[in-house]
């Protein structure tokens, strides 16, 4: 299986290369000097399973229920947890929790409107 690449410039003028697999999924981000910034892996159904970031370094794990993202967990390479995001669905997305703050939709609001719950 071969991959294809696209190269561009970041805001700082550095060259970045984005490598995609044959299903057009981002699998690697490489910077100047062939430094691998990040790797991405996918489940057999095409949904992202994991992101390995080499700049900080940390790993993010994605958990899905069917096609809905329900949980993200980021931890440093040493295993220390740094972030968790939780998504709750009903008919569409009901709420999302980022850094212990819950966001979601309330009755009477137009679809797509998000408010912070306190």
KOLBA-599596 format. One line per field, with one value per atom (N, C-alpha, C, O): x, y, z; residue in three letters; residue number from 1. Coordinates in steps of 0.2 Angstrom, whole numbers, plus 5000, padded with zeros to 4 digits. Layout:
BEGIN
xx [X, ...]
yy [Y, ...]
zz [Z, ...]
code [Ala, ...]
pos [NUM, ...]
This chain:
BEGIN
xx [5004, 5000, 5004, 5009, 5003, 5007, 5004, 4998, 5007, 5004, 5006, 5011, 5002, 5004, 5005, 5003, 5008, 5010, 5008, 5007, 5007, 5006, 5010, 5011, 5013, 5018, 5016, 5013, 5016, 5014, 5018, 5023, 5017, 5021, 5016, 5011, 5019, 5016, 5016, 5019, 5013, 5013, 5020, 5021, 5024, 5031, 5036, 5042, 5033, 5037, 5040, 5044, 5039, 5042, 5038, 5032, 5042, 5039, 5036, 5039, 5030, 5026, 5024, 5021, 5025, 5022, 5017, 5018, 5011, 5006, 5005, 5005, 5006, 5006, 4999, 4997, 4996, 4989, 4990, 4994, 4985, 4985, 4981, 4978, 4980, 4976, 4968, 4965, 4966, 4959, 4959, 4953, 4964, 4964, 4963, 4961, 4966, 4966, 4973, 4978, 4974, 4980, 4983, 4980, 4990, 4993, 4999, 5002, 5002, 5008, 5009, 5007, 5012, 5014, 5021, 5023, 5025, 5032, 5034, 5031, 5039, 5041, 5048, 5051, 5051, 5057, 5062, 5062, 5067, 5072, 5069, 5072, 5064, 5061, 5059, 5059, 5057, 5055, 5048, 5044, 5046, 5039, 5036, 5037, 5031, 5027, 5022, 5021, 5018, 5013, 5011, 5012, 5008, 5006, 4999, 4997, 4995, 4988, 4986, 4989, 4982, 4980, 4972, 4969, 4970, 4962, 4960, 4964, 4954, 4950, 4949, 4949, 4947, 4945, 4939, 4939, 4935, 4929, 4931, 4927, 4937, 4940, 4940, 4942, 4937, 4937, 4944, 4947, 4946, 4952, 4952, 4948, 4958, 4958, 4963, 4962, 4969, 4974, 4978, 4979, 4980, 4985, 4991, 4990, 4997, 5003, 5007, 5009, 5007, 5010, 5017, 5018, 5022, 5029, 5032, 5038, 5028, 5031, 5031, 5035, 5025, 5024, 5028, 5031, 5028, 5024, 5018, 5019, 5013, 5007, 5003, 5004, 4999, 4995, 4987, 4986, 4983, 4976, 4973, 4974, 4968, 4964, 4957, 4954, 4954, 4947, 4943, 4945, 4937, 4933, 4926, 4923, 4923, 4917, 4912, 4913, 4906, 4900, 4896, 4893, 4897, 4895, 4899, 4906, 4896, 4899, 4900, 4902, 4898, 4898, 4904, 4906, 4908, 4914, 4911, 4907, 4913, 4910, 4915, 4913, 4922, 4927, 4933, 4935, 4937, 4944, 4948, 4946, 4954, 4958, 4965, 4968, 4968, 4975, 4980, 4978, 4985, 4990, 4997, 4999, 5002, 5009, 5011, 5009, 5017, 5020, 5022, 5022, 5023, 5024, 5018, 5019, 5012, 5006, 5002, 4996, 5004, 5001, 4995, 4996, 4989, 4983, 4983, 4984, 4982, 4982, 4975, 4973, 4971, 4964, 4959, 4961, 4953, 4948, 4942, 4940, 4939, 4933, 4928, 4929, 4922, 4916, 4910, 4909, 4907, 4902, 4896, 4896, 4890, 4884, 4879, 4878, 4876, 4871, 4864, 4863, 4859, 4852, 4850, 4853, 4846, 4845, 4850, 4848, 4855, 4861, 4865, 4864, 4870, 4874, 4870, 4868, 4870, 4867, 4872, 4870, 4877, 4882, 4889, 4890, 4894, 4901, 4905, 4904, 4909, 4913, 4920, 4924, 4923, 4930, 4933, 4930, 4938, 4942, 4937, 4937, 4933, 4928, 4922, 4918, 4922, 4916, 4912, 4914, 4905, 4900, 4897, 4895, 4897, 4893, 4888, 4888, 4882, 4877, 4872, 4872, 4866, 4860, 4855, 4854, 4851, 4845, 4839, 4839, 4834, 4827, 4826, 4827, 4823, 4821, 4826, 4825, 4832, 4838, 4838, 4836, 4840, 4841, 4846, 4851, 4845, 4850, 4857, 4858, 4862, 4869, 4871, 4877, 4866, 4868, 4871, 4868, 4876, 4879, 4880, 4881, 4878, 4879, 4883, 4884, 4886, 4890, 4885, 4882, 4885, 4881, 4885, 4891, 4882, 4885, 4882, 4884]
yy [4994, 5000, 5006, 5007, 5011, 5017, 5023, 5022, 5028, 5034, 5040, 5039, 5045, 5051, 5057, 5057, 5062, 5068, 5074, 5075, 5079, 5086, 5090, 5089, 5095, 5099, 5106, 5109, 5110, 5117, 5120, 5117, 5127, 5131, 5133, 5135, 5132, 5134, 5142, 5145, 5145, 5152, 5155, 5160, 5150, 5152, 5151, 5153, 5149, 5148, 5142, 5140, 5137, 5131, 5126, 5127, 5122, 5117, 5111, 5109, 5109, 5104, 5099, 5101, 5092, 5087, 5083, 5080, 5083, 5079, 5073, 5073, 5067, 5060, 5057, 5056, 5055, 5052, 5045, 5043, 5040, 5033, 5033, 5039, 5028, 5027, 5029, 5030, 5029, 5030, 5038, 5040, 5042, 5049, 5051, 5056, 5047, 5048, 5050, 5047, 5056, 5058, 5053, 5051, 5051, 5046, 5049, 5046, 5055, 5057, 5065, 5067, 5068, 5075, 5076, 5075, 5078, 5079, 5086, 5090, 5089, 5095, 5096, 5091, 5102, 5103, 5098, 5096, 5096, 5091, 5084, 5080, 5082, 5076, 5074, 5068, 5079, 5078, 5076, 5080, 5070, 5067, 5071, 5069, 5075, 5079, 5074, 5074, 5070, 5066, 5061, 5061, 5055, 5049, 5048, 5050, 5046, 5045, 5038, 5035, 5034, 5027, 5027, 5031, 5022, 5022, 5015, 5010, 5014, 5008, 5005, 5009, 4999, 4996, 5000, 5000, 5003, 5006, 5013, 5017, 5015, 5022, 5027, 5033, 5026, 5031, 5032, 5026, 5038, 5039, 5035, 5036, 5031, 5027, 5031, 5031, 5034, 5036, 5042, 5041, 5047, 5052, 5052, 5052, 5051, 5051, 5058, 5058, 5062, 5069, 5069, 5068, 5070, 5069, 5076, 5076, 5082, 5088, 5089, 5092, 5087, 5088, 5083, 5086, 5077, 5072, 5069, 5069, 5068, 5065, 5061, 5061, 5056, 5052, 5053, 5055, 5053, 5054, 5048, 5046, 5045, 5039, 5041, 5045, 5039, 5041, 5035, 5029, 5035, 5030, 5031, 5037, 5027, 5028, 5023, 5018, 5026, 5021, 5022, 5027, 5017, 5017, 5023, 5023, 5028, 5033, 5040, 5045, 5039, 5045, 5044, 5039, 5050, 5050, 5051, 5056, 5047, 5047, 5049, 5051, 5048, 5049, 5050, 5047, 5055, 5056, 5057, 5060, 5054, 5054, 5055, 5052, 5061, 5062, 5061, 5063, 5058, 5058, 5058, 5057, 5061, 5061, 5054, 5049, 5054, 5047, 5043, 5037, 5047, 5043, 5040, 5037, 5042, 5039, 5044, 5042, 5050, 5055, 5058, 5060, 5057, 5060, 5067, 5070, 5070, 5078, 5080, 5086, 5076, 5079, 5073, 5068, 5074, 5070, 5074, 5079, 5072, 5075, 5069, 5064, 5071, 5066, 5069, 5075, 5065, 5067, 5063, 5057, 5066, 5062, 5064, 5070, 5058, 5059, 5057, 5052, 5060, 5057, 5057, 5053, 5062, 5064, 5069, 5075, 5067, 5072, 5073, 5069, 5077, 5078, 5082, 5088, 5080, 5083, 5087, 5093, 5085, 5088, 5086, 5080, 5090, 5088, 5091, 5097, 5087, 5090, 5090, 5086, 5097, 5098, 5101, 5106, 5098, 5101, 5102, 5107, 5097, 5097, 5103, 5104, 5106, 5111, 5107, 5105, 5107, 5104, 5109, 5115, 5108, 5112, 5108, 5102, 5111, 5107, 5112, 5118, 5109, 5112, 5112, 5107, 5117, 5118, 5119, 5121, 5116, 5117, 5124, 5129, 5125, 5131, 5135, 5140, 5132, 5135, 5132, 5126, 5136, 5133, 5127, 5128, 5123, 5117, 5120, 5125, 5117, 5119, 5125, 5126, 5127, 5133, 5129, 5124, 5131, 5128, 5133, 5139, 5131, 5135, 5131, 5125, 5135, 5132, 5131, 5135, 5125, 5123, 5125, 5123, 5128, 5129, 5126, 5126]
zz [5000, 5000, 5000, 5004, 4995, 4995, 4998, 4998, 4999, 5002, 4998, 4994, 4998, 4994, 4999, 5005, 4997, 5001, 4998, 4992, 5003, 5001, 5005, 5011, 5002, 5006, 5006, 5001, 5012, 5012, 5017, 5020, 5018, 5023, 5029, 5028, 5035, 5041, 5041, 5037, 5046, 5047, 5049, 5047, 5052, 5053, 5047, 5048, 5042, 5036, 5035, 5030, 5040, 5040, 5035, 5034, 5032, 5027, 5031, 5036, 5029, 5032, 5027, 5022, 5028, 5023, 5026, 5032, 5023, 5026, 5021, 5015, 5025, 5021, 5022, 5028, 5017, 5017, 5014, 5010, 5017, 5014, 5008, 5006, 5005, 4999, 5000, 4995, 5006, 5007, 5009, 5012, 5008, 5009, 5016, 5018, 5021, 5028, 5030, 5028, 5034, 5036, 5040, 5045, 5039, 5043, 5046, 5051, 5043, 5046, 5044, 5039, 5049, 5048, 5049, 5055, 5044, 5045, 5044, 5039, 5048, 5047, 5044, 5041, 5044, 5041, 5044, 5050, 5040, 5042, 5043, 5047, 5040, 5041, 5048, 5050, 5052, 5059, 5059, 5057, 5062, 5062, 5068, 5073, 5066, 5071, 5074, 5080, 5070, 5072, 5068, 5062, 5071, 5067, 5069, 5074, 5064, 5065, 5063, 5058, 5067, 5065, 5065, 5069, 5062, 5061, 5062, 5061, 5064, 5064, 5057, 5052, 5057, 5050, 5047, 5041, 5051, 5047, 5045, 5043, 5046, 5044, 5049, 5048, 5055, 5060, 5064, 5065, 5066, 5069, 5076, 5080, 5077, 5083, 5088, 5094, 5085, 5089, 5085, 5079, 5089, 5087, 5091, 5097, 5089, 5092, 5090, 5085, 5095, 5094, 5097, 5103, 5093, 5095, 5097, 5099, 5096, 5098, 5106, 5109, 5109, 5116, 5121, 5125, 5120, 5116, 5120, 5126, 5117, 5120, 5115, 5109, 5117, 5113, 5115, 5120, 5110, 5110, 5108, 5102, 5112, 5110, 5109, 5113, 5103, 5102, 5102, 5100, 5106, 5107, 5103, 5104, 5100, 5096, 5097, 5100, 5097, 5097, 5090, 5089, 5086, 5079, 5076, 5076, 5073, 5070, 5074, 5072, 5081, 5085, 5090, 5093, 5090, 5094, 5101, 5103, 5106, 5113, 5118, 5124, 5117, 5122, 5118, 5114, 5121, 5119, 5125, 5130, 5125, 5131, 5129, 5124, 5132, 5130, 5136, 5141, 5135, 5140, 5137, 5131, 5142, 5140, 5139, 5141, 5135, 5133, 5140, 5139, 5145, 5152, 5155, 5160, 5152, 5155, 5159, 5161, 5161, 5164, 5160, 5155, 5163, 5159, 5159, 5164, 5153, 5153, 5151, 5152, 5148, 5145, 5144, 5141, 5145, 5143, 5141, 5144, 5135, 5133, 5132, 5130, 5134, 5134, 5130, 5131, 5125, 5121, 5123, 5123, 5124, 5125, 5120, 5118, 5117, 5111, 5113, 5117, 5110, 5110, 5103, 5099, 5101, 5094, 5092, 5093, 5090, 5089, 5095, 5100, 5095, 5101, 5106, 5105, 5112, 5118, 5122, 5123, 5124, 5127, 5126, 5124, 5127, 5127, 5133, 5135, 5136, 5142, 5140, 5138, 5140, 5139, 5145, 5148, 5148, 5154, 5159, 5163, 5161, 5166, 5165, 5170, 5160, 5158, 5153, 5148, 5155, 5151, 5146, 5148, 5140, 5135, 5131, 5131, 5129, 5126, 5123, 5124, 5121, 5119, 5124, 5127, 5124, 5129, 5125, 5119, 5127, 5124, 5122, 5125, 5116, 5113, 5109, 5106, 5109, 5105, 5098, 5097, 5094, 5087, 5086, 5090, 5082, 5081, 5080, 5076, 5083, 5082, 5087, 5087, 5091, 5096, 5102, 5105, 5104, 5110, 5116, 5115, 5122, 5128, 5133, 5133, 5138, 5143, 5149, 5151, 5152, 5157, 5164, 5164, 5168, 5175, 5180, 5186]
code [Unk, Unk, Unk, Unk, Unk, Unk, Unk, Unk, Unk, Unk, Unk, Unk, Unk, Unk, Unk, Unk, Unk, Unk, Unk, Unk, Unk, Unk, Unk, Unk, Unk, Unk, Unk, Unk, Unk, Unk, Unk, Unk, Unk, Unk, Unk, Unk, Unk, Unk, Unk, Unk, Unk, Unk, Unk, Unk, Unk, Unk, Unk, Unk, Unk, Unk, Unk, Unk, Unk, Unk, Unk, Unk, Unk, Unk, Unk, Unk, Unk, Unk, Unk, Unk, Unk, Unk, Unk, Unk, Unk, Unk, Unk, Unk, Unk, Unk, Unk, Unk, Unk, Unk, Unk, Unk, Unk, Unk, Unk, Unk, Unk, Unk, Unk, Unk, Unk, Unk, Unk, Unk, Unk, Unk, Unk, Unk, Unk, Unk, Unk, Unk, Unk, Unk, Unk, Unk, Unk, Unk, Unk, Unk, Unk, Unk, Unk, Unk, Unk, Unk, Unk, Unk, Unk, Unk, Unk, Unk, Unk, Unk, Unk, Unk, Unk, Unk, Unk, Unk, Unk, Unk, Unk, Unk, Unk, Unk, Unk, Unk, Unk, Unk, Unk, Unk, Unk, Unk, Unk, Unk, Unk, Unk, Unk, Unk, Unk, Unk, Unk, Unk, Unk, Unk, Unk, Unk, Unk, Unk, Unk, Unk, Unk, Unk, Unk, Unk, Unk, Unk, Unk, Unk, Unk, Unk, Unk, Unk, Unk, Unk, Unk, Unk, Unk, Unk, Unk, Unk, Unk, Unk, Unk, Unk, Unk, Unk, Unk, Unk, Unk, Unk, Unk, Unk, Unk, Unk, Unk, Unk, Unk, Unk, Unk, Unk, Unk, Unk, Unk, Unk, Unk, Unk, Unk, Unk, Unk, Unk, Unk, Unk, Unk, Unk, Unk, Unk, Unk, Unk, Unk, Unk, Unk, Unk, Unk, Unk, Unk, Unk, Unk, Unk, Unk, Unk, Unk, Unk, Unk, Unk, Unk, Unk, Unk, Unk, Unk, Unk, Unk, Unk, Unk, Unk, Unk, Unk, Unk, Unk, Unk, Unk, Unk, Unk, Unk, Unk, Unk, Unk, Unk, Unk, Unk, Unk, Unk, Unk, Unk, Unk, Unk, Unk, Unk, Unk, Unk, Unk, Unk, Unk, Unk, Unk, Unk, Unk, Unk, Unk, Unk, Unk, Unk, Unk, Unk, Unk, Unk, Unk, Unk, Unk, Unk, Unk, Unk, Unk, Unk, Unk, Unk, Unk, Unk, Unk, Unk, Unk, Unk, Unk, Unk, Unk, Unk, Unk, Unk, Unk, Unk, Unk, Unk, Unk, Unk, Unk, Unk, Unk, Unk, Unk, Unk, Unk, Unk, Unk, Unk, Unk, Unk, Unk, Unk, Unk, Unk, Unk, Unk, Unk, Unk, Unk, Unk, Unk, Unk, Unk, Unk, Unk, Unk, Unk, Unk, Unk, Unk, Unk, Unk, Unk, Unk, Unk, Unk, Unk, Unk, Unk, Unk, Unk, Unk, Unk, Unk, Unk, Unk, Unk, Unk, Unk, Unk, Unk, Unk, Unk, Unk, Unk, Unk, Unk, Unk, Unk, Unk, Unk, Unk, Unk, Unk, Unk, Unk, Unk, Unk, Unk, Unk, Unk, Unk, Unk, Unk, Unk, Unk, Unk, Unk, Unk, Unk, Unk, Unk, Unk, Unk, Unk, Unk, Unk, Unk, Unk, Unk, Unk, Unk, Unk, Unk, Unk, Unk, Unk, Unk, Unk, Unk, Unk, Unk, Unk, Unk, Unk, Unk, Unk, Unk, Unk, Unk, Unk, Unk, Unk, Unk, Unk, Unk, Unk, Unk, Unk, Unk, Unk, Unk, Unk, Unk, Unk, Unk, Unk, Unk, Unk, Unk, Unk, Unk, Unk, Unk, Unk, Unk, Unk, Unk, Unk, Unk, Unk, Unk, Unk, Unk, Unk, Unk, Unk, Unk, Unk, Unk, Unk, Unk, Unk, Unk, Unk, Unk, Unk]
pos [1, 1, 1, 1, 2, 2, 2, 2, 3, 3, 3, 3, 4, 4, 4, 4, 5, 5, 5, 5, 6, 6, 6, 6, 7, 7, 7, 7, 8, 8, 8, 8, 9, 9, 9, 9, 10, 10, 10, 10, 11, 11, 11, 11, 12, 12, 12, 12, 13, 13, 13, 13, 14, 14, 14, 14, 15, 15, 15, 15, 16, 16, 16, 16, 17, 17, 17, 17, 18, 18, 18, 18, 19, 19, 19, 19, 20, 20, 20, 20, 21, 21, 21, 21, 22, 22, 22, 22, 23, 23, 23, 23, 24, 24, 24, 24, 25, 25, 25, 25, 26, 26, 26, 26, 27, 27, 27, 27, 28, 28, 28, 28, 29, 29, 29, 29, 30, 30, 30, 30, 31, 31, 31, 31, 32, 32, 32, 32, 33, 33, 33, 33, 34, 34, 34, 34, 35, 35, 35, 35, 36, 36, 36, 36, 37, 37, 37, 37, 38, 38, 38, 38, 39, 39, 39, 39, 40, 40, 40, 40, 41, 41, 41, 41, 42, 42, 42, 42, 43, 43, 43, 43, 44, 44, 44, 44, 45, 45, 45, 45, 46, 46, 46, 46, 47, 47, 47, 47, 48, 48, 48, 48, 49, 49, 49, 49, 50, 50, 50, 50, 51, 51, 51, 51, 52, 52, 52, 52, 53, 53, 53, 53, 54, 54, 54, 54, 55, 55, 55, 55, 56, 56, 56, 56, 57, 57, 57, 57, 58, 58, 58, 58, 59, 59, 59, 59, 60, 60, 60, 60, 61, 61, 61, 61, 62, 62, 62, 62, 63, 63, 63, 63, 64, 64, 64, 64, 65, 65, 65, 65, 66, 66, 66, 66, 67, 67, 67, 67, 68, 68, 68, 68, 69, 69, 69, 69, 70, 70, 70, 70, 71, 71, 71, 71, 72, 72, 72, 72, 73, 73, 73, 73, 74, 74, 74, 74, 75, 75, 75, 75, 76, 76, 76, 76, 77, 77, 77, 77, 78, 78, 78, 78, 79, 79, 79, 79, 80, 80, 80, 80, 81, 81, 81, 81, 82, 82, 82, 82, 83, 83, 83, 83, 84, 84, 84, 84, 85, 85, 85, 85, 86, 86, 86, 86, 87, 87, 87, 87, 88, 88, 88, 88, 89, 89, 89, 89, 90, 90, 90, 90, 91, 91, 91, 91, 92, 92, 92, 92, 93, 93, 93, 93, 94, 94, 94, 94, 95, 95, 95, 95, 96, 96, 96, 96, 97, 97, 97, 97, 98, 98, 98, 98, 99, 99, 99, 99, 100, 100, 100, 100, 101, 101, 101, 101, 102, 102, 102, 102, 103, 103, 103, 103, 104, 104, 104, 104, 105, 105, 105, 105, 106, 106, 106, 106, 107, 107, 107, 107, 108, 108, 108, 108, 109, 109, 109, 109, 110, 110, 110, 110, 111, 111, 111, 111, 112, 112, 112, 112, 113, 113, 113, 113, 114, 114, 114, 114, 115, 115, 115, 115, 116, 116, 116, 116, 117, 117, 117, 117, 118, 118, 118, 118]
